[in-house]
Amino acid sequence: MAIQAGTYTLTPEEGTLSVRTGRTGAAAKAGHDLLLHVTDWEATIEAAADPTQTTVALTADPASLRVREGTGGMQELEEKDTASIREAIDTDVLRKQDIAFRSTRAEPADDHRLHIAGDLLLAGASHPIEFDLDIGDGGRISGRAVVKQSDWGIKPYSILFGALKVADDVEVEIDATLPAAEGTQSR
């Protein structure tokens, strides 16, 4: 199922943009794998009749990441822990810098998937990244990209003198339903 030609704007009202982190290091058992939701973001898909002309753009507020779940660890995360994590992400990891993605290429992978390539601006650095955008029934879209923090000059966050670190690879996922294209009444 291809996306009908038109311009689609997605926000947290239409879906979820999430980040999943893992942990590493000698004290990894003490830490948590995190599920974070980006609570302030906007994506625009300009779907063309020729899928290769489709463009995707996304902006996200780095201060809007919120811990939704912490699994593993020696003890449950408390509110003070999630507040500390949020502050560390905004200040130490993302350095209060804009997050933006702009596609440079779109190719149909099959009837239900577009392969998207583009540039991701993260922590003040821009680098290429690629991912598949799956298109389901009812306008549902989903995609997943692995971001290696060090590729963007981000030193993975660590504590306990480096014995507990966030894994370098983090997963960024989108799961949303396309609204009606701008200027139309239905999908």
ChimeraX commands (.cxc) that place a marker at each C-alpha (Angstrom):
marker #1 position 0.00,0.00,0.00 radius 0.5
marker #1 position 1.58,3.26,-1.10 radius 0.5
marker #1 position 0.94,6.59,0.56 radius 0.5
marker #1 position -1.55,8.64,-1.45 radius 0.5
marker #1 position 0.08,11.73,-2.94 radius 0.5
marker #1 position -0.22,14.75,-0.66 radius 0.5
marker #1 position 1.37,16.53,2.28 radius 0.5
marker #1 position 0.98,14.94,5.71 radius 0.5
marker #1 position 1.93,16.57,9.00 radius 0.5
marker #1 position 2.49,14.31,12.01 radius 0.5
marker #1 position 2.79,15.36,15.65 radius 0.5
marker #1 position 2.49,13.49,18.97 radius 0.5
marker #1 position -1.30,13.56,18.41 radius 0.5
marker #1 position -0.89,11.14,15.48 radius 0.5
marker #1 position 1.70,8.83,16.99 radius 0.5
marker #1 position 4.78,8.16,19.04 radius 0.5
marker #1 position 8.41,9.02,18.43 radius 0.5
marker #1 position 10.49,6.98,20.85 radius 0.5
marker #1 position 14.09,6.29,21.75 radius 0.5
marker #1 position 15.32,3.04,23.31 radius 0.5
marker #1 position 18.65,2.84,25.08 radius 0.5
marker #1 position 20.66,-0.09,26.38 radius 0.5
marker #1 position 23.43,-0.29,28.96 radius 0.5
marker #1 position 26.95,-1.61,29.02 radius 0.5
marker #1 position 29.98,-1.71,31.27 radius 0.5
marker #1 position 31.07,-3.65,34.35 radius 0.5
marker #1 position 28.14,-2.26,36.39 radius 0.5
marker #1 position 25.51,-2.69,33.66 radius 0.5
marker #1 position 23.31,-4.73,36.02 radius 0.5
marker #1 position 22.81,-1.63,38.15 radius 0.5
marker #1 position 21.48,0.48,35.28 radius 0.5
marker #1 position 18.28,0.51,33.26 radius 0.5
marker #1 position 17.37,0.06,29.63 radius 0.5
marker #1 position 15.22,3.09,28.91 radius 0.5
marker #1 position 12.19,3.81,26.74 radius 0.5
marker #1 position 11.95,7.54,26.14 radius 0.5
marker #1 position 9.18,9.38,24.32 radius 0.5
marker #1 position 9.80,12.59,22.43 radius 0.5
marker #1 position 6.87,14.75,23.47 radius 0.5
marker #1 position 7.43,17.73,21.12 radius 0.5
marker #1 position 8.09,16.80,17.49 radius 0.5
marker #1 position 6.72,17.34,14.01 radius 0.5
marker #1 position 7.23,15.35,10.83 radius 0.5
marker #1 position 6.15,16.24,7.32 radius 0.5
marker #1 position 5.80,13.68,4.57 radius 0.5
marker #1 position 5.36,15.08,1.09 radius 0.5
marker #1 position 4.22,11.98,-0.75 radius 0.5
marker #1 position 4.52,12.17,-4.52 radius 0.5
marker #1 position 2.79,10.04,-7.16 radius 0.5
marker #1 position 6.33,8.88,-8.03 radius 0.5
marker #1 position 7.56,7.44,-4.68 radius 0.5
marker #1 position 11.16,8.42,-5.51 radius 0.5
marker #1 position 10.06,12.07,-5.28 radius 0.5
marker #1 position 8.66,11.65,-1.75 radius 0.5
marker #1 position 10.35,13.72,0.96 radius 0.5
marker #1 position 10.40,13.32,4.73 radius 0.5
marker #1 position 11.37,15.96,7.30 radius 0.5
marker #1 position 11.30,15.85,11.08 radius 0.5
marker #1 position 12.15,18.27,13.88 radius 0.5
marker #1 position 12.22,17.43,17.58 radius 0.5
marker #1 position 12.78,19.43,20.73 radius 0.5
marker #1 position 15.73,17.81,22.57 radius 0.5
marker #1 position 14.32,19.00,25.92 radius 0.5
marker #1 position 11.10,17.06,25.35 radius 0.5
marker #1 position 12.44,13.53,25.90 radius 0.5
marker #1 position 10.63,11.86,28.81 radius 0.5
marker #1 position 11.37,8.52,30.46 radius 0.5
marker #1 position 8.37,6.23,29.98 radius 0.5
marker #1 position 9.93,3.00,31.17 radius 0.5
marker #1 position 13.12,1.73,32.77 radius 0.5
marker #1 position 13.72,-2.02,32.71 radius 0.5
marker #1 position 16.40,-4.01,34.45 radius 0.5
marker #1 position 18.51,-2.39,37.10 radius 0.5
marker #1 position 18.94,-3.07,40.78 radius 0.5
marker #1 position 15.93,-0.98,41.79 radius 0.5
marker #1 position 12.97,0.78,40.20 radius 0.5
marker #1 position 13.42,4.27,38.81 radius 0.5
marker #1 position 11.94,6.97,40.99 radius 0.5
marker #1 position 10.69,10.38,39.91 radius 0.5
marker #1 position 13.98,12.02,40.99 radius 0.5
marker #1 position 15.85,9.51,38.79 radius 0.5
marker #1 position 13.75,10.28,35.72 radius 0.5
marker #1 position 14.20,14.02,36.30 radius 0.5
marker #1 position 17.96,13.53,36.54 radius 0.5
marker #1 position 17.98,11.44,33.35 radius 0.5
marker #1 position 15.96,14.08,31.50 radius 0.5
marker #1 position 18.39,16.82,32.58 radius 0.5
marker #1 position 21.45,14.73,31.62 radius 0.5
marker #1 position 20.02,13.99,28.16 radius 0.5
marker #1 position 19.19,17.63,27.48 radius 0.5
marker #1 position 22.37,19.16,28.89 radius 0.5
marker #1 position 25.14,16.56,28.66 radius 0.5
marker #1 position 24.12,14.32,25.76 radius 0.5
marker #1 position 22.19,16.49,23.29 radius 0.5
marker #1 position 23.71,19.73,24.56 radius 0.5
marker #1 position 20.43,21.64,24.05 radius 0.5
marker #1 position 20.98,21.43,20.28 radius 0.5
marker #1 position 18.23,21.08,17.67 radius 0.5
marker #1 position 17.28,17.68,16.30 radius 0.5
marker #1 position 16.26,17.56,12.63 radius 0.5
marker #1 position 16.07,15.05,9.79 radius 0.5
marker #1 position 15.76,15.84,6.06 radius 0.5
marker #1 position 15.49,13.12,3.48 radius 0.5
marker #1 position 17.70,13.17,0.41 radius 0.5
marker #1 position 16.35,10.02,-1.27 radius 0.5
marker #1 position 13.30,7.76,-1.17 radius 0.5
marker #1 position 13.07,4.41,-2.91 radius 0.5
marker #1 position 10.23,1.88,-2.86 radius 0.5
marker #1 position 11.52,-1.28,-1.15 radius 0.5
marker #1 position 8.25,-3.10,-1.91 radius 0.5
marker #1 position 4.51,-2.32,-1.98 radius 0.5
marker #1 position 4.48,-1.65,1.76 radius 0.5
marker #1 position 7.81,0.00,2.41 radius 0.5
marker #1 position 9.89,3.02,1.43 radius 0.5
marker #1 position 13.63,3.11,2.00 radius 0.5
marker #1 position 14.51,6.62,3.19 radius 0.5
marker #1 position 17.99,8.15,3.22 radius 0.5
marker #1 position 18.82,11.58,4.55 radius 0.5
marker #1 position 20.76,13.71,6.97 radius 0.5
marker #1 position 20.21,13.73,10.73 radius 0.5
marker #1 position 21.26,16.81,12.72 radius 0.5
marker #1 position 21.97,15.76,16.29 radius 0.5
marker #1 position 24.01,17.51,18.99 radius 0.5
marker #1 position 25.25,20.05,16.45 radius 0.5
marker #1 position 26.54,17.49,13.93 radius 0.5
marker #1 position 24.91,16.30,10.72 radius 0.5
marker #1 position 25.48,12.82,9.28 radius 0.5
marker #1 position 23.69,10.53,6.83 radius 0.5
marker #1 position 21.30,7.87,8.05 radius 0.5
marker #1 position 18.97,5.38,6.35 radius 0.5
marker #1 position 15.86,3.50,7.46 radius 0.5
marker #1 position 12.74,1.82,6.14 radius 0.5
marker #1 position 9.33,3.38,6.54 radius 0.5
marker #1 position 6.65,0.68,6.63 radius 0.5
marker #1 position 3.22,1.64,5.32 radius 0.5
marker #1 position 0.29,-0.35,6.67 radius 0.5
marker #1 position -3.44,-0.42,6.32 radius 0.5
marker #1 position -5.40,2.63,7.41 radius 0.5
marker #1 position -2.46,4.98,6.92 radius 0.5
marker #1 position -0.36,3.46,9.69 radius 0.5
marker #1 position 3.36,4.09,9.28 radius 0.5
marker #1 position 6.28,2.81,11.31 radius 0.5
marker #1 position 10.01,3.01,11.04 radius 0.5
marker #1 position 13.13,2.29,13.04 radius 0.5
marker #1 position 16.68,3.61,12.79 radius 0.5
marker #1 position 19.74,2.79,14.85 radius 0.5
marker #1 position 21.74,5.87,15.79 radius 0.5
marker #1 position 25.34,5.30,16.86 radius 0.5
marker #1 position 25.90,8.25,19.18 radius 0.5
marker #1 position 29.66,8.44,18.61 radius 0.5
marker #1 position 29.06,9.02,14.87 radius 0.5
marker #1 position 27.56,12.39,15.87 radius 0.5
marker #1 position 30.37,13.20,18.32 radius 0.5
marker #1 position 28.26,12.21,21.32 radius 0.5
marker #1 position 30.13,10.46,24.09 radius 0.5
marker #1 position 27.66,7.91,25.52 radius 0.5
marker #1 position 26.59,8.99,28.99 radius 0.5
marker #1 position 28.36,7.17,31.81 radius 0.5
marker #1 position 28.51,7.14,35.59 radius 0.5
marker #1 position 30.53,5.30,38.23 radius 0.5
marker #1 position 33.78,6.24,36.49 radius 0.5
marker #1 position 32.60,4.61,33.27 radius 0.5
marker #1 position 31.56,1.31,34.86 radius 0.5
marker #1 position 27.95,1.97,33.79 radius 0.5
marker #1 position 27.39,3.45,30.34 radius 0.5
marker #1 position 24.56,3.94,27.91 radius 0.5
marker #1 position 25.26,1.73,24.88 radius 0.5
marker #1 position 26.55,3.65,21.86 radius 0.5
marker #1 position 23.70,2.38,19.65 radius 0.5
marker #1 position 20.23,3.75,20.43 radius 0.5
marker #1 position 17.05,2.88,18.54 radius 0.5
marker #1 position 14.74,5.62,17.31 radius 0.5
marker #1 position 11.25,4.51,16.31 radius 0.5
marker #1 position 8.16,6.14,14.91 radius 0.5
marker #1 position 4.70,4.60,15.03 radius 0.5
marker #1 position 1.92,6.85,13.75 radius 0.5
marker #1 position -1.22,7.09,11.68 radius 0.5
marker #1 position -1.26,9.52,8.79 radius 0.5
marker #1 position -3.89,12.23,9.09 radius 0.5
marker #1 position -5.76,13.35,5.99 radius 0.5
marker #1 position -3.40,14.95,3.52 radius 0.5
marker #1 position -3.46,18.75,3.66 radius 0.5
marker #1 position -6.10,20.05,1.28 radius 0.5
marker #1 position -8.08,16.74,1.23 radius 0.5
marker #1 position -10.89,15.32,3.30 radius 0.5
marker #1 position -9.69,11.69,3.52 radius 0.5
marker #1 position -6.64,9.47,3.00 radius 0.5
marker link #1:1,2 radius 0.2
marker link #1:2,3 radius 0.2
marker link #1:3,4 radius 0.2
marker link #1:4,5 radius 0.2
marker link #1:5,6 radius 0.2
marker link #1:6,7 radius 0.2
marker link #1:7,8 radius 0.2
marker link #1:8,9 radius 0.2
marker link #1:9,10 radius 0.2
marker link #1:10,11 radius 0.2
marker link #1:11,12 radius 0.2
marker link #1:12,13 radius 0.2
marker link #1:13,14 radius 0.2
marker link #1:14,15 radius 0.2
marker link #1:15,16 radius 0.2
marker link #1:16,17 radius 0.2
marker link #1:17,18 radius 0.2
marker link #1:18,19 radius 0.2
marker link #1:19,20 radius 0.2
marker link #1:20,21 radius 0.2
marker link #1:21,22 radius 0.2
marker link #1:22,23 radius 0.2
marker link #1:23,24 radius 0.2
marker link #1:24,25 radius 0.2
marker link #1:25,26 radius 0.2
marker link #1:26,27 radius 0.2
marker link #1:27,28 radius 0.2
marker link #1:28,29 radius 0.2
marker link #1:29,30 radius 0.2
marker link #1:30,31 radius 0.2
marker link #1:31,32 radius 0.2
marker link #1:32,33 radius 0.2
marker link #1:33,34 radius 0.2
marker link #1:34,35 radius 0.2
marker link #1:35,36 radius 0.2
marker link #1:36,37 radius 0.2
marker link #1:37,38 radius 0.2
marker link #1:38,39 radius 0.2
marker link #1:39,40 radius 0.2
marker link #1:40,41 radius 0.2
marker link #1:41,42 radius 0.2
marker link #1:42,43 radius 0.2
marker link #1:43,44 radius 0.2
marker link #1:44,45 radius 0.2
marker link #1:45,46 radius 0.2
marker link #1:46,47 radius 0.2
marker link #1:47,48 radius 0.2
marker link #1:48,49 radius 0.2
marker link #1:49,50 radius 0.2
marker link #1:50,51 radius 0.2
marker link #1:51,52 radius 0.2
marker link #1:52,53 radius 0.2
marker link #1:53,54 radius 0.2
marker link #1:54,55 radius 0.2
marker link #1:55,56 radius 0.2
marker link #1:56,57 radius 0.2
marker link #1:57,58 radius 0.2
marker link #1:58,59 radius 0.2
marker link #1:59,60 radius 0.2
marker link #1:60,61 radius 0.2
marker link #1:61,62 radius 0.2
marker link #1:62,63 radius 0.2
marker link #1:63,64 radius 0.2
marker link #1:64,65 radius 0.2
marker link #1:65,66 radius 0.2
marker link #1:66,67 radius 0.2
marker link #1:67,68 radius 0.2
marker link #1:68,69 radius 0.2
marker link #1:69,70 radius 0.2
marker link #1:70,71 radius 0.2
marker link #1:71,72 radius 0.2
marker link #1:72,73 radius 0.2
marker link #1:73,74 radius 0.2
marker link #1:74,75 radius 0.2
marker link #1:75,76 radius 0.2
marker link #1:76,77 radius 0.2
marker link #1:77,78 radius 0.2
marker link #1:78,79 radius 0.2
marker link #1:79,80 radius 0.2
marker link #1:80,81 radius 0.2
marker link #1:81,82 radius 0.2
marker link #1:82,83 radius 0.2
marker link #1:83,84 radius 0.2
marker link #1:84,85 radius 0.2
marker link #1:85,86 radius 0.2
marker link #1:86,87 radius 0.2
marker link #1:87,88 radius 0.2
marker link #1:88,89 radius 0.2
marker link #1:89,90 radius 0.2
marker link #1:90,91 radius 0.2
marker link #1:91,92 radius 0.2
marker link #1:92,93 radius 0.2
marker link #1:93,94 radius 0.2
marker link #1:94,95 radius 0.2
marker link #1:95,96 radius 0.2
marker link #1:96,97 radius 0.2
marker link #1:97,98 radius 0.2
marker link #1:98,99 radius 0.2
marker link #1:99,100 radius 0.2
marker link #1:100,101 radius 0.2
marker link #1:101,102 radius 0.2
marker link #1:102,103 radius 0.2
marker link #1:103,104 radius 0.2
marker link #1:104,105 radius 0.2
marker link #1:105,106 radius 0.2
marker link #1:106,107 radius 0.2
marker link #1:107,108 radius 0.2
marker link #1:108,109 radius 0.2
marker link #1:109,110 radius 0.2
marker link #1:110,111 radius 0.2
marker link #1:111,112 radius 0.2
marker link #1:112,113 radius 0.2
marker link #1:113,114 radius 0.2
marker link #1:114,115 radius 0.2
marker link #1:115,116 radius 0.2
marker link #1:116,117 radius 0.2
marker link #1:117,118 radius 0.2
marker link #1:118,119 radius 0.2
marker link #1:119,120 radius 0.2
marker link #1:120,121 radius 0.2
marker link #1:121,122 radius 0.2
marker link #1:122,123 radius 0.2
marker link #1:123,124 radius 0.2
marker link #1:124,125 radius 0.2
marker link #1:125,126 radius 0.2
marker link #1:126,127 radius 0.2
marker link #1:127,128 radius 0.2
marker link #1:128,129 radius 0.2
marker link #1:129,130 radius 0.2
marker link #1:130,131 radius 0.2
marker link #1:131,132 radius 0.2
marker link #1:132,133 radius 0.2
marker link #1:133,134 radius 0.2
marker link #1:134,135 radius 0.2
marker link #1:135,136 radius 0.2
marker link #1:136,137 radius 0.2
marker link #1:137,138 radius 0.2
marker link #1:138,139 radius 0.2
marker link #1:139,140 radius 0.2
marker link #1:140,141 radius 0.2
marker link #1:141,142 radius 0.2
marker link #1:142,143 radius 0.2
marker link #1:143,144 radius 0.2
marker link #1:144,145 radius 0.2
marker link #1:145,146 radius 0.2
marker link #1:146,147 radius 0.2
marker link #1:147,148 radius 0.2
marker link #1:148,149 radius 0.2
marker link #1:149,150 radius 0.2
marker link #1:150,151 radius 0.2
marker link #1:151,152 radius 0.2
marker link #1:152,153 radius 0.2
marker link #1:153,154 radius 0.2
marker link #1:154,155 radius 0.2
marker link #1:155,156 radius 0.2
marker link #1:156,157 radius 0.2
marker link #1:157,158 radius 0.2
marker link #1:158,159 radius 0.2
marker link #1:159,160 radius 0.2
marker link #1:160,161 radius 0.2
marker link #1:161,162 radius 0.2
marker link #1:162,163 radius 0.2
marker link #1:163,164 radius 0.2
marker link #1:164,165 radius 0.2
marker link #1:165,166 radius 0.2
marker link #1:166,167 radius 0.2
marker link #1:167,168 radius 0.2
marker link #1:168,169 radius 0.2
marker link #1:169,170 radius 0.2
marker link #1:170,171 radius 0.2
marker link #1:171,172 radius 0.2
marker link #1:172,173 radius 0.2
marker link #1:173,174 radius 0.2
marker link #1:174,175 radius 0.2
marker link #1:175,176 radius 0.2
marker link #1:176,177 radius 0.2
marker link #1:177,178 radius 0.2
marker link #1:178,179 radius 0.2
marker link #1:179,180 radius 0.2
marker link #1:180,181 radius 0.2
marker link #1:181,182 radius 0.2
marker link #1:182,183 radius 0.2
marker link #1:183,184 radius 0.2
marker link #1:184,185 radius 0.2
marker link #1:185,186 radius 0.2
marker link #1:186,187 radius 0.2
view
